[in-house]
């Protein structure tokens, strides 16, 4: 569904990484690790078409990103859910409306029953009418996950989704991601938390990729 073939990217004339290849098929689960500044967030942005590679090719659902027009890219992005590291909300809208924003923005109807079920799935039924500033860190991350899956995406990309959470809340969020994956969604998580990766690998088959030294490699079994 998402493929990177020999991709390279640079910032300010300095190469960030090169010759990166990745194939995310239906129901696959990948972790992306590496030191800060190695390019994990940039790689995720390439995966949902926000950035163009300096060289190589990114294919979203079989179509080259270089050949996609604005409408083509918008349609592809409707099939991809993204949980950003710093999740942003419209603070004047309640949680339920923030979660429904992807449908509202694309002028699609909001199925209230499905929305209620989704809020229940992430454990936020009681906070449905709360405003985002009143949420805890864990509640914000779960609201961000709910918003990302509101459109029933085929691929979910998450950038350090547990970075600001305690361990118990991290495991709870991971359980939601694993459950989503078991329903057929491809998942790619960028994280530096090796304990989180070990916990996931004890439950599902997941590939662990590492960016370091401007290259991406399959991480070793010691993870």
Phi and psi in degrees as GROMACS dihedral restraints (atoms count N, CA, C in turn):
[ dihedral_restraints ]
;  ai    aj    ak    al  type     phi  dphi    fc
    3     4     5     6     1  -124.2    20    10
    4     5     6     7     1   127.6    20    10
    6     7     8     9     1  -132.4    20    10
    7     8     9    10     1   133.6    20    10
    9    10    11    12     1  -113.8    20    10
   10    11    12    13     1   128.9    20    10
   12    13    14    15     1  -126.4    20    10
   13    14    15    16     1   104.0    20    10
   15    16    17    18     1    60.1    20    10
   16    17    18    19     1    40.0    20    10
   18    19    20    21     1   -79.8    20    10
   19    20    21    22     1   139.0    20    10
   21    22    23    24     1  -130.1    20    10
   22    23    24    25     1   149.4    20    10
   24    25    26    27     1  -145.8    20    10
   25    26    27    28     1   146.7    20    10
   27    28    29    30     1  -133.0    20    10
   28    29    30    31     1   155.0    20    10
   30    31    32    33     1  -127.9    20    10
   31    32    33    34     1   125.6    20    10
   33    34    35    36     1    57.3    20    10
   34    35    36    37     1    33.3    20    10
   36    37    38    39     1    83.9    20    10
   37    38    39    40     1    -4.2    20    10
   39    40    41    42     1  -102.6    20    10
   40    41    42    43     1   127.4    20    10
   42    43    44    45     1   -69.2    20    10
   43    44    45    46     1   126.8    20    10
   45    46    47    48     1   -86.6    20    10
   46    47    48    49     1   -48.3    20    10
   48    49    50    51     1  -158.2    20    10
   49    50    51    52     1   163.7    20    10
   51    52    53    54     1  -148.7    20    10
   52    53    54    55     1   161.6    20    10
   54    55    56    57     1    53.2    20    10
   55    56    57    58     1    43.2    20    10
   57    58    59    60     1   -94.7    20    10
   58    59    60    61     1   126.4    20    10
   60    61    62    63     1  -126.2    20    10
   61    62    63    64     1   140.7    20    10
   63    64    65    66     1  -155.8    20    10
   64    65    66    67     1   139.3    20    10
   66    67    68    69     1  -130.3    20    10
   67    68    69    70     1   118.4    20    10
   69    70    71    72     1  -107.6    20    10
   70    71    72    73     1   108.4    20    10
   72    73    74    75     1   -96.5    20    10
   73    74    75    76     1   174.4    20    10
   75    76    77    78     1   -59.2    20    10
   76    77    78    79     1   130.2    20    10
   78    79    80    81     1    75.3    20    10
   79    80    81    82     1     8.3    20    10
   81    82    83    84     1   -78.6    20    10
   82    83    84    85     1   157.9    20    10
   84    85    86    87     1  -135.1    20    10
   85    86    87    88     1   120.6    20    10
   87    88    89    90     1  -126.4    20    10
   88    89    90    91     1   143.5    20    10
   90    91    92    93     1  -109.7    20    10
   91    92    93    94     1   144.1    20    10
   93    94    95    96     1  -121.8    20    10
   94    95    96    97     1   119.1    20    10
   96    97    98    99     1  -119.9    20    10
   97    98    99   100     1   176.8    20    10
   99   100   101   102     1   144.6    20    10
  100   101   102   103     1   160.7    20    10
  102   103   104   105     1   -65.9    20    10
  103   104   105   106     1   161.4    20    10
  105   106   107   108     1   -58.5    20    10
  106   107   108   109     1   135.9    20    10
  108   109   110   111     1    86.9    20    10
  109   110   111   112     1    -0.3    20    10
  111   112   113   114     1   -75.0    20    10
  112   113   114   115     1   -22.5    20    10
  114   115   116   117     1   118.6    20    10
  115   116   117   118     1    18.8    20    10
  117   118   119   120     1   -63.4    20    10
  118   119   120   121     1   -48.2    20    10
  120   121   122   123     1   -64.3    20    10
  121   122   123   124     1   -39.8    20    10
  123   124   125   126     1   -61.3    20    10
  124   125   126   127     1   -41.2    20    10
  126   127   128   129     1   -62.1    20    10
  127   128   129   130     1   -41.3    20    10
  129   130   131   132     1   -62.4    20    10
  130   131   132   133     1   -40.6    20    10
  132   133   134   135     1   -63.7    20    10
  133   134   135   136     1   -34.2    20    10
  135   136   137   138     1   -66.3    20    10
  136   137   138   139     1   -35.4    20    10
  138   139   140   141     1   -69.6    20    10
  139   140   141   142     1   -25.7    20    10
  141   142   143   144     1  -112.4    20    10
  142   143   144   145     1    17.7    20    10
  144   145   146   147     1    80.9    20    10
  145   146   147   148     1     8.6    20    10
  147   148   149   150     1   -70.0    20    10
  148   149   150   151     1   -31.6    20    10
  150   151   152   153     1  -117.8    20    10
  151   152   153   154     1   152.1    20    10
  153   154   155   156     1  -100.7    20    10
  154   155   156   157     1   138.0    20    10
  156   157   158   159     1   -70.9    20    10
  157   158   159   160     1   151.7    20    10
  159   160   161   162     1   -65.8    20    10
  160   161   162   163     1   -38.7    20    10
  162   163   164   165     1  -149.6    20    10
  163   164   165   166     1   168.3    20    10
  165   166   167   168     1    83.6    20    10
  166   167   168   169     1  -172.1    20    10
  168   169   170   171     1  -137.3    20    10
  169   170   171   172     1   143.2    20    10
  171   172   173   174     1  -115.2    20    10
  172   173   174   175     1   125.6    20    10
  174   175   176   177     1  -115.1    20    10
  175   176   177   178     1   124.4    20    10
  177   178   179   180     1  -105.8    20    10
  178   179   180   181     1   110.8    20    10
  180   181   182   183     1    54.4    20    10
  181   182   183   184     1    43.5    20    10
  183   184   185   186     1    88.2    20    10
  184   185   186   187     1    -4.6    20    10
  186   187   188   189     1  -114.1    20    10
  187   188   189   190     1   132.7    20    10
  189   190   191   192     1   -64.7    20    10
  190   191   192   193     1   132.2    20    10
  192   193   194   195     1   -58.4    20    10
  193   194   195   196     1   -32.8    20    10
  195   196   197   198     1   -66.5    20    10
  196   197   198   199     1   -23.4    20    10
  198   199   200   201     1  -100.1    20    10
  199   200   201   202     1     0.0    20    10
  201   202   203   204     1   -86.9    20    10
  202   203   204   205     1   131.1    20    10
  204   205   206   207     1   -83.6    20    10
  205   206   207   208     1  -178.7    20    10
  207   208   209   210     1   -60.3    20    10
  208   209   210   211     1   -43.4    20    10
  210   211   212   213     1   -68.4    20    10
  211   212   213   214     1   -38.2    20    10
  213   214   215   216     1   -62.1    20    10
  214   215   216   217     1   -43.3    20    10
  216   217   218   219     1   -66.6    20    10
  217   218   219   220     1   -39.9    20    10
  219   220   221   222     1   -61.8    20    10
  220   221   222   223     1   -41.2    20    10
  222   223   224   225     1   -66.0    20    10
  223   224   225   226     1   -39.5    20    10
  225   226   227   228     1   -65.1    20    10
  226   227   228   229     1   -40.2    20    10
  228   229   230   231     1   -68.5    20    10
  229   230   231   232     1   -24.2    20    10
  231   232   233   234     1   -66.7    20    10
  232   233   234   235     1   -16.5    20    10
  234   235   236   237     1   -98.0    20    10
  235   236   237   238     1     3.0    20    10
  237   238   239   240     1  -125.2    20    10
  238   239   240   241     1   126.9    20    10
  240   241   242   243     1   -99.7    20    10
  241   242   243   244     1   141.0    20    10
  243   244   245   246     1  -129.2    20    10
  244   245   246   247     1   128.5    20    10
  246   247   248   249     1  -109.3    20    10
  247   248   249   250     1   108.5    20    10
  249   250   251   252     1   -79.4    20    10
  250   251   252   253     1   156.6    20    10
  252   253   254   255     1   -61.8    20    10
  253   254   255   256     1   -42.0    20    10
  255   256   257   258     1  -109.7    20    10
  256   257   258   259     1    87.3    20    10
  258   259   260   261     1   -69.9    20    10
  259   260   261   262     1   128.0    20    10
  261   262   263   264     1  -109.5    20    10
  262   263   264   265     1   143.2    20    10
  264   265   266   267     1  -132.4    20    10
  265   266   267   268     1   164.2    20    10
  267   268   269   270     1   -86.9    20    10
  268   269   270   271     1   107.3    20    10
  270   271   272   273     1   -67.6    20    10
  271   272   273   274     1   -17.3    20    10
  273   274   275   276     1   -88.7    20    10
  274   275   276   277     1    -4.4    20    10
  276   277   278   279     1  -107.2    20    10
  277   278   279   280     1   144.1    20    10
  279   280   281   282     1   -66.6    20    10
  280   281   282   283     1   166.1    20    10
  282   283   284   285     1   -55.9    20    10
  283   284   285   286     1   -45.1    20    10
  285   286   287   288     1   -60.2    20    10
  286   287   288   289     1   -37.1    20    10
  288   289   290   291     1   -74.2    20    10
  289   290   291   292     1   -35.4    20    10
  291   292   293   294     1   -62.7    20    10
  292   293   294   295     1   -42.2    20    10
  294   295   296   297     1   -65.0    20    10
  295   296   297   298     1   -34.9    20    10
  297   298   299   300     1   -81.3    20    10
  298   299   300   301     1    -5.1    20    10
  300   301   302   303     1   -54.8    20    10
  301   302   303   304     1   -39.4    20    10
  303   304   305   306     1   -58.3    20    10
  304   305   306   307     1   -35.7    20    10
  306   307   308   309     1   -75.0    20    10
  307   308   309   310     1   -41.7    20    10
  309   310   311   312     1   -62.0    20    10
  310   311   312   313     1   -43.5    20    10
  312   313   314   315     1   -64.7    20    10
  313   314   315   316     1   -31.8    20    10
  315   316   317   318     1   -94.8    20    10
  316   317   318   319     1    12.4    20    10
  318   319   320   321     1    57.0    20    10
  319   320   321   322     1    40.0    20    10
  321   322   323   324     1  -106.9    20    10
  322   323   324   325     1   151.1    20    10
  324   325   326   327     1   -65.0    20    10
  325   326   327   328     1   148.0    20    10
  327   328   329   330     1  -101.6    20    10
  328   329   330   331     1   108.6    20    10
  330   331   332   333     1   -73.7    20    10
  331   332   333   334     1   106.0    20    10
  333   334   335   336     1   -60.0    20    10
  334   335   336   337     1   -37.7    20    10
  336   337   338   339     1   -62.9    20    10
  337   338   339   340     1   -43.3    20    10
  339   340   341   342     1   -65.6    20    10
  340   341   342   343     1   -38.1    20    10
  342   343   344   345     1   -63.2    20    10
  343   344   345   346     1   -43.6    20    10
  345   346   347   348     1   -63.1    20    10
  346   347   348   349     1   -41.1    20    10
  348   349   350   351     1   -62.8    20    10
  349   350   351   352     1   -40.4    20    10
  351   352   353   354     1   -66.4    20    10
  352   353   354   355     1   -43.3    20    10
  354   355   356   357     1   -63.1    20    10
  355   356   357   358     1   -35.4    20    10
  357   358   359   360     1   -67.2    20    10
  358   359   360   361     1   -38.6    20    10
  360   361   362   363     1   -60.4    20    10
  361   362   363   364     1   -38.6    20    10
  363   364   365   366     1   -93.4    20    10
  364   365   366   367     1     7.2    20    10
  366   367   368   369     1    73.9    20    10
  367   368   369   370     1    32.8    20    10
  369   370   371   372     1  -121.6    20    10
  370   371   372   373     1    21.2    20    10
  372   373   374   375     1   -57.7    20    10
  373   374   375   376     1   -40.2    20    10
  375   376   377   378     1   -71.9    20    10
  376   377   378   379     1   -20.3    20    10
  378   379   380   381     1  -102.0    20    10
  379   380   381   382     1    10.8    20    10
  381   382   383   384     1   -57.0    20    10
  382   383   384   385     1   -35.5    20    10
  384   385   386   387     1  -101.9    20    10
  385   386   387   388     1     7.7    20    10
  387   388   389   390     1   -79.8    20    10
  388   389   390   391     1   156.3    20    10
  390   391   392   393     1   -88.7    20    10
  391   392   393   394     1   145.7    20    10
  393   394   395   396     1   -51.4    20    10
  394   395   396   397     1   -38.4    20    10
  396   397   398   399     1   -61.8    20    10
  397   398   399   400     1   -16.9    20    10
  399   400   401   402     1   -88.5    20    10
  400   401   402   403     1    -5.8    20    10
  402   403   404   405     1   -81.8    20    10
  403   404   405   406     1   149.7    20    10
  405   406   407   408     1   -76.0    20    10
  406   407   408   409     1   172.3    20    10
  408   409   410   411     1   -60.1    20    10
  409   410   411   412     1   -43.2    20    10
  411   412   413   414     1   -65.9    20    10
  412   413   414   415     1   -38.5    20    10
  414   415   416   417     1   -66.3    20    10
  415   416   417   418     1   -37.9    20    10
  417   418   419   420     1   -63.8    20    10
  418   419   420   421     1   -42.4    20    10
  420   421   422   423     1   -65.4    20    10
  421   422   423   424     1   -39.0    20    10
  423   424   425   426     1   -69.9    20    10
  424   425   426   427     1   -34.5    20    10
  426   427   428   429     1   -66.0    20    10
  427   428   429   430     1   -38.0    20    10
  429   430   431   432     1   -64.9    20    10
  430   431   432   433     1   -39.2    20    10
  432   433   434   435     1   -64.9    20    10
  433   434   435   436     1   -44.0    20    10
  435   436   437   438     1   -60.1    20    10
  436   437   438   439     1   -43.0    20    10
  438   439   440   441     1   -62.5    20    10
  439   440   441   442     1   -39.5    20    10
  441   442   443   444     1   -66.9    20    10
  442   443   444   445     1   -28.7    20    10
  444   445   446   447     1  -103.2    20    10
  445   446   447   448     1     6.0    20    10
  447   448   449   450     1   -59.8    20    10
  448   449   450   451     1   -31.0    20    10
  450   451   452   453     1   -92.8    20    10
  451   452   453   454     1    12.1    20    10
  453   454   455   456     1    52.9    20    10
  454   455   456   457     1    58.7    20    10
  456   457   458   459     1   -68.0    20    10
  457   458   459   460     1   155.2    20    10
  459   460   461   462     1   -84.9    20    10
  460   461   462   463     1   -21.3    20    10
  462   463   464   465     1  -133.6    20    10
  463   464   465   466     1   137.9    20    10
  465   466   467   468     1  -122.6    20    10
  466   467   468   469     1   127.0    20    10
  468   469   470   471     1  -113.6    20    10
  469   470   471   472     1   128.7    20    10
  471   472   473   474     1  -130.0    20    10
  472   473   474   475     1   125.7    20    10
  474   475   476   477     1  -103.2    20    10
  475   476   477   478     1   105.7    20    10
  477   478   479   480     1    47.0    20    10
  478   479   480   481     1    54.7    20    10
  480   481   482   483     1   -67.3    20    10
  481   482   483   484     1   -17.0    20    10
  483   484   485   486     1  -113.3    20    10
  484   485   486   487     1    13.6    20    10
  486   487   488   489     1   -59.6    20    10
  487   488   489   490     1   -31.5    20    10
  489   490   491   492     1  -111.1    20    10
  490   491   492   493     1    19.2    20    10
  492   493   494   495     1  -110.6    20    10
  493   494   495   496     1   154.0    20    10
  495   496   497   498     1   -74.8    20    10
  496   497   498   499     1   172.2    20    10
  498   499   500   501     1   -64.3    20    10
  499   500   501   502     1   -42.6    20    10
  501   502   503   504     1   -60.9    20    10
  502   503   504   505     1   -42.5    20    10
  504   505   506   507     1   -71.1    20    10
  505   506   507   508     1   -33.6    20    10
  507   508   509   510     1   -62.1    20    10
  508   509   510   511     1   -43.9    20    10
  510   511   512   513     1   -65.4    20    10
  511   512   513   514     1   -37.5    20    10
  513   514   515   516     1   -64.7    20    10
  514   515   516   517     1   -43.2    20    10
  516   517   518   519     1   -66.9    20    10
  517   518   519   520     1   -40.3    20    10
  519   520   521   522     1   -59.9    20    10
  520   521   522   523     1   -40.1    20    10
  522   523   524   525     1   -60.4    20    10
  523   524   525   526     1   -38.6    20    10
  525   526   527   528     1   -64.9    20    10
  526   527   528   529     1   -41.5    20    10
  528   529   530   531     1   -66.2    20    10
  529   530   531   532     1   -39.6    20    10
  531   532   533   534     1   -65.3    20    10
  532   533   534   535     1   -41.7    20    10
  534   535   536   537     1   -62.2    20    10
  535   536   537   538     1   -41.7    20    10
  537   538   539   540     1   -61.9    20    10
  538   539   540   541     1   -42.5    20    10
  540   541   542   543     1   -63.2    20    10
  541   542   543   544     1   -39.3    20    10
  543   544   545   546     1   -66.2    20    10
  544   545   546   547     1   -18.4    20    10
  546   547   548   549     1   -87.2    20    10
  547   548   549   550     1     1.9    20    10
  549   550   551   552     1   111.8    20    10
  550   551   552   553     1    -4.0    20    10
  552   553   554   555     1   -79.9    20    10
  553   554   555   556     1   132.4    20    10
  555   556   557   558     1   -75.1    20    10
  556   557   558   559     1   136.5    20    10
  558   559   560   561     1  -127.3    20    10
  559   560   561   562     1   134.1    20    10
  561   562   563   564     1  -129.7    20    10
  562   563   564   565     1   119.4    20    10
  564   565   566   567     1  -116.5    20    10
  565   566   567   568     1   122.4    20    10
  567   568   569   570     1   -90.0    20    10
  568   569   570   571     1   124.1    20    10
  570   571   572   573     1  -156.0    20    10
  571   572   573   574     1   154.3    20    10
  573   574   575   576     1  -105.4    20    10
  574   575   576   577     1     1.2    20    10
  576   577   578   579     1   -88.0    20    10
  577   578   579   580     1    98.3    20    10
  579   580   581   582     1   -69.0    20    10
  580   581   582   583     1   -29.9    20    10
  582   583   584   585     1   -64.7    20    10
  583   584   585   586     1   -36.7    20    10
  585   586   587   588     1   -63.4    20    10
  586   587   588   589     1   -41.7    20    10
  588   589   590   591     1   -64.6    20    10
  589   590   591   592     1   -43.9    20    10
  591   592   593   594     1   -61.8    20    10
  592   593   594   595     1   -40.0    20    10
  594   595   596   597     1   -63.3    20    10
  595   596   597   598     1   -42.8    20    10
  597   598   599   600     1   -65.3    20    10
  598   599   600   601     1   -42.7    20    10
  600   601   602   603     1   -67.0    20    10
  601   602   603   604     1   -19.0    20    10
  603   604   605   606     1   -77.7    20    10
  604   605   606   607     1   -10.7    20    10
  606   607   608   609     1  -116.0    20    10
  607   608   609   610     1   -30.2    20    10
  609   610   611   612     1  -139.7    20    10
  610   611   612   613     1   168.2    20    10
  612   613   614   615     1   -88.6    20    10
  613   614   615   616     1   113.2    20    10
  615   616   617   618     1  -131.7    20    10
  616   617   618   619     1   138.5    20    10
  618   619   620   621     1   -90.5    20    10
  619   620   621   622     1   139.3    20    10
  621   622   623   624     1  -114.8    20    10
  622   623   624   625     1   119.7    20    10
  624   625   626   627     1  -110.7    20    10
  625   626   627   628     1   145.4    20    10
  627   628   629   630     1  -130.4    20    10
  628   629   630   631     1   129.2    20    10
  630   631   632   633     1   -99.0    20    10
  631   632   633   634     1   122.9    20    10
  633   634   635   636     1  -160.7    20    10
  634   635   636   637     1   143.9    20    10
  636   637   638   639     1    60.1    20    10
  637   638   639   640     1    34.1    20    10
  639   640   641   642     1    66.6    20    10
  640   641   642   643     1    19.1    20    10
  642   643   644   645     1  -133.7    20    10
  643   644   645   646     1   160.0    20    10
  645   646   647   648     1  -116.9    20    10
  646   647   648   649     1   132.8    20    10
  648   649   650   651     1  -134.3    20    10
  649   650   651   652     1   160.3    20    10
  651   652   653   654     1   -73.8    20    10
  652   653   654   655     1   125.2    20    10
  654   655   656   657     1   -69.3    20    10
  655   656   657   658     1   156.8    20    10
  657   658   659   660     1   -77.6    20    10
  658   659   660   661     1   171.4    20    10
  660   661   662   663     1   -69.3    20    10
  661   662   663   664     1   -13.3    20    10
  663   664   665   666     1   -68.6    20    10
  664   665   666   667     1   -12.4    20    10
